[in-house]
């Protein structure tokens, strides 16, 4: 039987047990009140483990909280980066398409699930509001489901809803969800967007992430017609394109007329826009990141970022300077899905240098793990051009990638490429 709890005097005694595995959604789906109370009461609860998803945009979690709680994540995006660097979050490399199977198969534990939701619909059901990626699978395995029903969180259209009889405890609150401001767009990002735009025609369905480069790309394609959207997240830039009439989703072979994602992340503007708006639907990652689904989208372009790309086309999107800063995420899911789609293209877009121009991001050898294999890489774009790698031999890949590296590093990259070729060390 569902019980309503007072947010101000919320007591987890007898609800969360020592040794429990606790799960909540990441990014905008993080339930702030439930998380704060858990951290305050951790000593009374005893040792427990928490799965954090892959990102956070709050400053709630601190290293001190690892004295009782243990944390795992599948990424180090946003404020999780410092926690991973501090060694209090253990990172699991995992494709987003595999998250729900990991819960279903019991690889990830799920005893207690925190859900951040908005007001119920006319049937008394709760949407997954801003994040509908893996929680449905976690809930299937959970002993206890606690819903933070936030008056300021939108009620969104989802592929499934949380039934009231599946909620054990309900906590009513009113507070702004975690938000992310659009990043400033510079000349280099605009140059990259111009090259990426070559692959985006009228009627193209786009997948894209967050950051200055994705924002620049989205800002540059407002002159297209009938664009579609199938991605991991919906941002303020998607609202711009829909309001301008450029993005109608009218030509999508599937999910026609609907912008599809598993998360909404941005400012209050996009949160207001998706509230009870049938032009948007949040699916789980079994749909959004499923290569078999993506392959049906036809004219589909995925755009993802990287820390570095080596001369053979291997992509590192996880580690920079020896520190875990990104995630496996959905990059490989979308790269593979795009190349299965008729007329699909998979773009990796990155600035040519880092640290104020001191380091090339086109490299002879990766300094971190291989996130996307060279056999999967299709197109790489920097502010100096684009390199189409699909079907190209290794020496031609190196030539094309050196051509889009920063001019200050091309000579050294050419020497390194010759040496790799001489030794047969590709």
N, C-alpha and C positions, 0 to 999 in steps of 0.2 A: 504494500500500500504506500502510495506516494506521501511524503511528508514535506511540509514547507518549513525551512529553517530561516532564522533571523540572521541577516548578513552581518550585523554588528556583534552578535553573540554566537557566531557559528562555532560549534564544538565538534571536532572530528572523532572524539573519544568513542570507541565501539563501532565506528563506521570504517575508518582506515586502520588496518591491523599491522603489527610489526611484520616485516617481510613482504608486504604487498608491493605489487607492481602498479604504479600509477601512470596514467596516460592522459595527456591533453593535446589539443591541436596547437600548431605553431603559428608564428606571425600574428596576423590580425585575429586569429581564432583563439589566442591565449586567454583563458578566463581569469582576469586579474584578481578578483576578490577571492576566489577559491585558492589560487596560488599563494596569495599573501597569507591567508589563514593557515595553509599547510606549512609554510615556512615558519610562522610564529609558533606553531604547535608541534614542530618536528621532534622535540625532545620528549614530549608526552607520548607521541605516537610510537617512537622507536625507529630503528633502521627500516628504510623502505627505498625502493628504486623508482626513478622517474624517467619516462621517455618523453623527450622534448620536441620531437620532429626534427626539423633542420634549420630553423631560424627563429629569432626573437627580436622584437623591436621595443622591448621594455628594459628597464634597468632593475627589475625586481630581484632577479637571482644574483647572488654574490658568492664569492669563494667560501665565505664562512658557513654557508648552508650545507657544504659538503661534509660537515662534521657528523651528520646523522644520515643525510640523504645521499644516494649515489645517482648520478645523472648520465644518461646516454642520449646520443643524438645522431642523426644521419647527415649532419652538416654543421658548418660553423659560420652561418650568415647572420649579419646584424650584430647584436650584442652578444650572441653566443661565441663570437670569435675570440673575445678576451677570456671567456670562461674556458674555452678549449685550450687556449694558450697557457692559461694558469694551471691546466692539468686536472680540472675538476669535472670535465665532461669527456666521456669516452665516445669516440666517433666510430660509427658503423658505416662502412661504404656500402651503399645500397641504391639501386635504381628505384625511382619513385613508383614505377609500375609493379615493383615487388613488395612494397610495404604491406599492402593488405594481405597478400598470401603469407607473409611472415607472421601476422597476427592469427590468421585462420589456422595455420599449421602449428601454432604454439611456440614458434621460434622466439617471438617477442611476447613477454608476459603482459597480461592485462586483467588485473583484479579490480581496479577502481578507475573509472573514466570520468574526467571532468569535461563537460560540454559547455561551450559559450554560445548562447543562442539569443535570438530576439523574441518578440512577442509571438504567441501561438497564432495559428491560422484559424479559420472559421470552424475547423474540425477539432480544435484543441491540440493539434500536432505542432511540433517545433521544427523549424528548419535548422540546418546547420550554419545558417547565417553567413559568416564570412569565410569559413573554411570547411570544405567537405571533401577531404582527401582520404584519410585512412581511418577516421573515427568509427565509421560503421562496422568495420571488421573488429576493432578493439571492443566495441560495445557488445558484439555477439559473444565475446568470451568473458565479459565482465561480471563480477559478483555484484558490484554496486555502480550505479550511474548517478552522478550529481550534476544537475544542470544549473548554470548561472544564467538566469533569464534577464537580459540587459535591455532596459527600455530604450537605450540609445543604439542598440545593434539592429541592423536591418533584418527583416524577414525576407528571405530569398527563395526563389524557386529552385528546388533540388530534385535529384533523381529518386530520392527517398526521404522520409521524414521520421523524426523521433517521436514515437507514439507516447502519449502521456503515461501509459501503464509500464513503459520501460524506464521511466525516470523514478528513481528511488527517493531522491531528495532534490528539492527545488529551492533555489535562493534567488530572490528578486533584488536587482540592483539597478542603478541608473548612473552610468559613467561612460566617457568616450572610449571606444575601442582603440587598440594600438593603431597608430597611423604612420604613414611614411610619405614625406614630402618629395615631389619630383626634384631630381638633381639638375643643377645648371648645365646647359648644353654649350660646349665650346666649339671652336672652329674645327678641331680634329674630329670631334664626334659628328659634326655636320658633314665633313668630308666622307667619313665612313658611311653615314646614312645615304649619301648620294650614290655610292657604289652598291650598297645593299639594295637600294631602290630599283636597280636594273633588273632585279629578279621578281619584283612585285608589280604585277599587271592588274588591270581591271578584273575583278572576280577572284583574285587570289585570296586564299585563306591563310592567315598569318598566325604563327606562334612566336611569342617573344617574351622576354623576362623584364626585369627592372634594372634601372640604372641610367646613366647619361646616354650611353649608346642606344639602348632600346627606346628611350624617350626621343632621341634625335630621329631615329628611323620612323617612329610613329608620327612625329611632327612633320615629316617630309613627304608623307604619302596621302595627304588630305585631298590631293587632286585626282585620286583614283575613284573608280566607281564600283559599287557592289562588293567591297571587300568583305571577307569573312573572318571570323575569329575562333580559333580552337587552340587553347593554351593552358599553361599551368595557373596563370593568374590574370585577373582583370584589374587594370590600373586607371588612373585619371585620364591617361592618354587614349584609352579605349573610348571613354565617354566623349572626348573631343571629336573622335572620328565618327561616332554614332550621331552626335548632335549636328555635325557638319553635313551629314548625309552620305559621307564617303563609305561608311561601313554599314551595310544593310543585312549581311549574311544571306542575301537572296539567292546566290548562286551555289551555295554549298550543297553537295550531293546528299549529305546527311545533316541532321539537326538544322534544317533550313530555317532561316529567320531568327536564329538564336545564337548569341555569343556564348561560347562554351568555355568553362574553366573549372578548376576545383577550389579556387581561392579568389577573394577580392582583397586587394591591398593597395592603399593609397591614402587620400585625405577624406575628410567628412563629405566632400563633394561626391566622390564615387560611391560612398556608403549610402548616401541619400538616393542616388540615382538607381541603384540596384534594388532598393526596397520595394517589394511587391511588384517588380517590373518583369513581365513575362518575356522581354527581349533578352534576358539573361537566365542561364541555368547553370547551377553548380553540380557537377558529377564527381564521382570518386575517381581516383587515379586509374581504376580498372577500365575506365572509358577515356579519360583525357590523355593518358599516357600509354594507351594500348596501341602497339604498332599496327595491329590488324584493323583497328578503327581508323587510325590516322591514314592508313593506306587508301581508304575509301574517299578521302577528301580531294583527290585529283590534283588540282592546281594549288599545291600547298607549299609554303615556304617556312621553314623553321629558322629562327635566328637566336643563337646562343653565344655566350661569352667564354673567355678562356684567360688563364694566367699566362700561358705560353704555348707556342706551337713549334714542334721541331721540324727539321728540314725534310722529314719523310711524311709529315702530316699528323703525327701523334699529338694529341691535345691533353694538356694538364689544366684542369679547371678547379683543382683542389688545394694545392700547396704553393705558397710563395715565400721565398726566403727561409725555407725550412719550417714554416708555420702553416698549420691547416687553416685556410681562410675561406673555403668555398664548400662545395659538395659535389657528389656524383649527380644528385638531383635527377632531373628529367632529360638531361642533355642527350644521352645515348638513346633513350626512348624516342625522342623526337627526331634525332638524326636518322635513326633506322626507319622510323615510320615515314619520314619525308621521302626517303629514297625508294620506298615500296610504292609510294603514290605515283600515279601517272602525272608527269610534268612536275613532280616534287623536287625541291632543292633544299639542302641543309647548309646553312651559312654559319660559320664561326667568325664572329666579329670582335676585334680587339685593337687597342691602341698599339702602335709599333714599339713603344718604349715605356719604361716605368722608372720611378725614382728620379723624376726630373730629367729624363733623357739619358740617364747613366747606364741603363740596362736595356738590352734588346729583348723583346718578347717573341721574336722569331729567333730560335736558338738551334744549335747543332745537336744538342742533347738536352732532354728535359731534366729539370732539377727536381721534379716531383713525380707523382704517379701518372700513369696513362689513364685518363678518364675516358676519352674516345679514341679507339684504335685507328691507326692510319688507314686500315681497310674500310672504315666507315666514313672517314672525313671526305666531304664533298667540295665545299668552297670555303676559303679563308679570305677575310677582308680586313685590311688596315686602312688608315687614312691615305696610304700611297697606292691603293689599288686592290684588285681582287685576283686570287689564284684559284683556278678551277683544277682540282686534283683528281676527280673521279676518272678512273681508267688510265691514269698517267703512270709511267715508270718512275722509279725512285729518283733518277738523275734529273728528269724533267720536273718533278715535284720540287726538288731543291732549287732548280733554276727559277721557277715561278714564285716560290716563297721568298727567295732572296730579292727578287724584283719588287716585292711589296714591303720589305723590311725598311727600317730607317736608313737613309743613305750613309750615315756615320758608321753603320755596322756591316754594310754589304761586302766590303773588301775582306774583312775577317771571316765572314760567313762563307764566302767563296773559297777561301783557303781551307777552312774546316771541311767544306763539302768535298773538295778535291782529295783531302786526306782520308775522309771516310770512304770515298770511292776507291782510292788506291788500295786501302786495306780490306776492301769488301766488307766494311763494318756497318753497312746500312741496317 
